[in-house]
Amino acid sequence: MIVVAVLLGVLGIVGSVAPGLPGPPLSWLGLLIMYFFGGDPMTARFLFIWLAVTTIVTVLDYVLPMWFTKLTGGSKYAGWGALIGLFVGIFLTPVGMILGSLAGAFIAELIVADKDATSSLKSAFGAFLGFISTTGLKLIAAGVMMYYIIIYI
């Protein structure tokens, strides 16, 4: 079972960057397994604190990109464009994911929302900042949980 916990921790880190995998929740499941099967005892309080962190980070993953996009004058199309660009860019390097997200938001605002290039670029940067901030939060949370999975082996 410890191997499964470590695997979930690794998948949690990968899922923090790759779309479609719920990163921090997978890492938390790894912690849960370590609670029951780990070598050193983990307190239930510790486990519930990380459940709260996981829940907050997961909710922020949906809220922050929209907030950043709205803050910079973007529409919902910028958010969708950023997500589509991210999926297209995933087949390239991590740089492709970042540039794909930025380009997708820009193109969506320019073509679908029918905004000028300056407004579209501003909205694209908002969507991009939302993506980067939530990715960073998820990576930190999943990374710390992976650390504790290893510590509790």
C-alpha positions as CSV (number, residue, x, y, z in Angstrom):
1,M,0.0,0.0,0.0
2,I,2.9,2.3,0.6
3,V,3.9,2.1,-3.1
4,V,0.3,3.1,-4.0
5,A,0.6,6.1,-1.6
6,V,3.9,7.2,-3.2
7,L,2.4,6.7,-6.7
8,L,-0.6,8.9,-5.7
9,G,1.8,11.5,-4.4
10,V,3.7,11.5,-7.7
11,L,0.5,11.6,-9.7
12,G,-0.6,14.5,-7.5
13,I,2.5,16.5,-8.5
14,V,2.0,15.6,-12.2
15,G,-1.7,16.5,-11.9
16,S,-0.9,19.9,-10.5
17,V,0.5,20.8,-14.0
18,A,-1.3,18.5,-16.4
19,P,-4.9,19.2,-17.0
20,G,-7.4,16.5,-16.3
21,L,-5.7,15.0,-13.2
22,P,-6.8,16.4,-9.8
23,G,-3.4,17.0,-8.4
24,P,-3.8,17.8,-4.7
25,P,-6.7,15.5,-4.1
26,L,-4.6,12.6,-5.4
27,S,-1.8,13.6,-3.1
28,W,-4.2,13.8,-0.2
29,L,-5.4,10.2,-1.0
30,G,-1.7,9.2,-0.7
31,L,-1.6,10.9,2.8
32,L,-4.8,9.0,3.7
33,I,-3.2,5.7,2.8
34,M,-0.2,6.6,4.8
35,Y,-2.5,7.4,7.8
36,F,-3.7,3.8,7.8
37,F,-0.6,1.9,6.5
38,G,2.4,4.2,7.2
39,G,5.2,3.4,9.6
40,D,5.2,6.5,11.8
41,P,1.8,7.5,13.3
42,M,0.1,10.4,11.6
43,T,-2.6,12.3,13.6
44,A,-6.1,12.6,12.3
45,R,-5.8,16.4,13.0
46,F,-2.9,16.5,10.5
47,L,-4.9,14.6,8.0
48,F,-7.9,16.9,8.3
49,I,-5.7,20.0,8.1
50,W,-4.4,18.8,4.7
51,L,-7.9,17.9,3.6
52,A,-8.8,21.6,4.3
53,V,-5.8,22.8,2.4
54,T,-6.6,20.4,-0.5
55,T,-10.2,21.7,-0.6
56,I,-9.2,25.4,-0.5
57,V,-6.5,24.9,-3.3
58,T,-9.0,23.0,-5.4
59,V,-11.7,25.6,-5.1
60,L,-9.2,28.4,-5.8
61,D,-8.2,26.5,-8.9
62,Y,-11.6,27.3,-10.3
63,V,-12.0,30.7,-8.9
64,L,-8.7,32.5,-9.3
65,P,-8.4,32.2,-13.1
66,M,-11.8,33.7,-13.6
67,W,-11.1,36.4,-11.0
68,F,-7.8,37.4,-12.7
69,T,-9.5,37.3,-16.1
70,K,-12.4,39.5,-14.9
71,L,-9.9,41.8,-13.1
72,T,-8.1,42.5,-16.5
73,G,-11.4,43.1,-18.3
74,G,-11.6,39.6,-19.9
75,S,-14.7,37.6,-20.7
76,K,-15.4,33.9,-20.1
77,Y,-14.0,33.2,-23.5
78,A,-10.5,34.1,-22.4
79,G,-10.7,31.5,-19.7
80,W,-12.0,28.9,-22.2
81,G,-9.4,29.9,-24.7
82,A,-6.6,29.6,-22.1
83,L,-7.8,26.1,-21.2
84,I,-8.0,25.0,-24.9
85,G,-4.6,26.5,-25.5
86,L,-3.2,24.6,-22.5
87,F,-4.5,21.3,-23.9
88,V,-3.0,22.0,-27.3
89,G,0.3,23.1,-25.7
90,I,0.5,20.0,-23.6
91,F,1.8,18.0,-26.6
92,L,4.8,20.4,-26.6
93,T,7.1,21.2,-23.8
94,P,5.9,22.9,-20.6
95,V,6.7,26.2,-22.4
96,G,4.2,25.1,-25.0
97,M,1.6,24.7,-22.3
98,I,2.3,28.2,-21.1
99,L,2.4,29.8,-24.5
100,G,-0.7,27.8,-25.6
101,S,-2.6,29.1,-22.6
102,L,-1.6,32.7,-23.3
103,A,-2.3,32.4,-27.1
104,G,-5.6,30.6,-26.6
105,A,-6.9,33.3,-24.3
106,F,-5.7,36.0,-26.7
107,I,-7.3,34.4,-29.7
108,A,-10.6,33.7,-28.0
109,E,-10.9,37.3,-26.8
110,L,-9.9,38.7,-30.2
111,I,-12.1,36.5,-32.4
112,V,-14.9,35.2,-30.2
113,A,-15.4,38.1,-27.8
114,D,-14.6,40.5,-30.7
115,K,-12.3,42.7,-28.7
116,D,-9.4,44.8,-30.1
117,A,-5.8,43.4,-29.8
118,T,-4.8,45.5,-26.8
119,S,-7.9,44.5,-24.7
120,S,-7.4,40.9,-25.9
121,L,-3.7,40.9,-24.8
122,K,-4.6,42.4,-21.4
123,S,-7.3,39.7,-20.9
124,A,-4.9,37.0,-22.0
125,F,-2.4,38.1,-19.4
126,G,-5.1,37.9,-16.8
127,A,-6.1,34.4,-17.7
128,F,-2.4,33.5,-17.8
129,L,-1.8,34.9,-14.4
130,G,-4.7,32.9,-13.0
131,F,-3.3,29.8,-14.6
132,I,0.2,30.3,-13.2
133,S,-1.0,31.2,-9.7
134,T,-3.2,28.2,-9.3
135,T,-0.6,25.9,-10.9
136,G,1.9,27.2,-8.3
137,L,-0.5,26.7,-5.4
138,K,-1.3,23.2,-6.5
139,L,2.4,22.3,-7.0
140,I,3.3,23.6,-3.5
141,A,0.4,21.7,-1.9
142,A,1.1,18.5,-3.7
143,G,4.8,18.8,-3.2
144,V,4.5,19.3,0.6
145,M,2.0,16.3,0.8
146,M,4.6,14.2,-1.1
147,Y,7.2,15.2,1.4
148,Y,5.0,14.0,4.2
149,I,4.2,10.8,2.4
150,I,7.9,10.1,2.3
151,I,8.4,11.2,5.9
152,Y,5.6,8.8,7.1
153,I,7.0,5.8,5.4
